[in-house]
Amino acid sequence: MLPDFDDWIVEEFARGPFTALILVLEVGDITVEPVASTYLHVIGDEVDWAAMRRLLKGAPGRWDAVAFFVSRDPASGPISDRLAKLRLLDTEERVKGNRLELNKSAFFDNRGRRMQIEEADEVKH
């Protein structure tokens, strides 16, 4: 069975080339913390989960999950590097402020399986 990522990348690319704003995350029992971020211009659907894992191997520290936020210029597909950097910073801030923002992404564990963040009940001490 193929990882969910492999199906997602083919389906997303079918809509046209795009830029993926990527957040690499460490997942704890009740925490999700960003550890690195980057962006990637996707101009084909040849990349599979094994290739993506090799790319992410260079991320600092341990990672358990990765979120791909799609950004697309309606006229040309991938956005400019300058705009990608700005949108990536904005995306990082939104996720740091509210982890539920990850549900607006294509969110995968380190095996390429889809994930979703659920609201936690308030912890009482």
C-alpha positions as CSV (number, residue, x, y, z in Angstrom):
1,M,0.0,0.0,0.0
2,L,1.4,3.4,-1.0
3,P,1.8,6.2,1.6
4,D,-1.0,8.7,1.5
5,F,1.6,11.3,0.5
6,D,2.0,9.6,-2.9
7,D,-1.7,9.9,-3.7
8,W,-1.8,13.5,-2.5
9,I,1.1,14.8,-4.6
10,V,-0.4,13.3,-7.8
11,E,-3.8,14.7,-7.0
12,E,-2.5,18.2,-6.1
13,F,-0.2,18.4,-9.1
14,A,-3.1,17.5,-11.4
15,R,-4.4,21.0,-10.5
16,G,-1.2,22.4,-11.8
17,P,2.4,23.2,-10.6
18,F,2.6,24.8,-7.2
19,T,4.9,25.8,-4.3
20,A,4.8,23.7,-1.2
21,L,5.4,25.7,2.0
22,I,6.8,22.9,4.3
23,L,6.8,22.8,8.1
24,V,8.8,20.0,9.7
25,L,7.4,19.1,13.1
26,E,8.1,17.2,16.3
27,V,5.0,15.5,17.7
28,G,4.7,14.6,21.4
29,D,1.8,13.1,23.3
30,I,-0.1,16.4,23.4
31,T,2.3,18.8,21.6
32,V,3.3,19.6,18.1
33,E,6.4,21.8,17.7
34,P,7.8,23.2,14.5
35,V,11.5,22.3,14.1
36,A,12.3,23.5,10.6
37,S,10.7,25.0,7.5
38,T,11.4,25.4,3.8
39,Y,9.6,25.6,0.5
40,L,9.7,23.6,-2.6
41,H,8.5,24.4,-6.1
42,V,6.6,21.3,-7.4
43,I,6.8,21.1,-11.2
44,G,6.0,17.4,-11.5
45,D,4.4,14.5,-9.6
46,E,7.5,12.2,-9.8
47,V,8.5,12.8,-6.1
48,D,7.2,10.0,-3.8
49,W,7.4,9.6,-0.1
50,A,10.8,7.9,-0.1
51,A,12.3,10.8,-2.1
52,M,10.6,13.3,0.2
53,R,12.0,11.6,3.3
54,R,15.5,11.8,1.8
55,L,15.0,15.5,1.3
56,L,13.8,16.0,4.8
57,K,16.6,14.0,6.3
58,G,18.7,17.2,6.4
59,A,16.2,18.8,8.8
60,P,17.7,19.7,12.2
61,G,16.7,17.5,15.1
62,R,14.2,14.7,15.2
63,W,11.0,15.0,13.2
64,D,7.7,13.1,13.3
65,A,5.5,14.9,10.9
66,V,5.5,17.3,8.0
67,A,2.9,19.8,6.8
68,F,2.6,21.0,3.2
69,F,0.7,24.2,2.6
70,V,0.0,24.7,-1.1
71,S,0.6,28.1,-2.6
72,R,-0.1,28.6,-6.3
73,D,0.0,31.6,-8.7
74,P,-3.1,31.3,-10.9
75,A,-1.2,32.4,-13.9
76,S,2.1,30.6,-13.5
77,G,1.8,27.9,-10.9
78,P,4.7,28.1,-8.4
79,I,5.1,31.5,-6.7
80,S,8.3,33.5,-6.7
81,D,11.0,32.7,-4.2
82,R,10.5,36.1,-2.5
83,L,6.8,35.5,-2.1
84,A,7.4,31.9,-0.9
85,K,9.7,33.2,1.9
86,L,7.1,35.8,3.0
87,R,4.3,33.3,2.9
88,L,6.4,30.7,4.8
89,L,7.1,33.2,7.6
90,D,3.3,34.0,7.8
91,T,2.4,30.3,7.8
92,E,4.9,29.6,10.6
93,E,3.4,32.4,12.7
94,R,-0.1,31.2,12.1
95,V,0.8,27.6,13.1
96,K,2.7,28.8,16.2
97,G,-0.4,30.8,17.3
98,N,-2.8,27.9,16.6
99,R,-1.8,24.3,15.9
100,L,-5.2,23.7,14.3
101,E,-3.9,25.7,11.3
102,L,-2.1,22.4,10.4
103,N,-5.5,21.0,9.4
104,K,-5.4,23.5,6.5
105,S,-2.4,21.7,5.1
106,A,-1.6,18.3,3.7
107,F,-0.3,16.9,7.1
108,F,1.6,13.6,7.2
109,D,3.4,11.5,9.8
110,N,7.0,10.3,9.1
111,R,5.6,7.3,7.3
112,G,3.6,9.4,4.8
113,R,0.2,8.7,6.4
114,R,-2.4,11.6,6.7
115,M,-2.7,13.2,10.1
116,Q,-5.1,15.7,11.6
117,I,-4.8,17.9,14.8
118,E,-7.7,17.6,17.2
119,E,-8.6,20.1,19.8
120,A,-7.5,19.0,23.2
121,D,-9.6,19.3,26.3
122,E,-8.4,21.9,28.7
123,V,-6.0,20.3,31.3
124,K,-7.0,21.0,34.9
125,H,-4.4,21.0,37.6
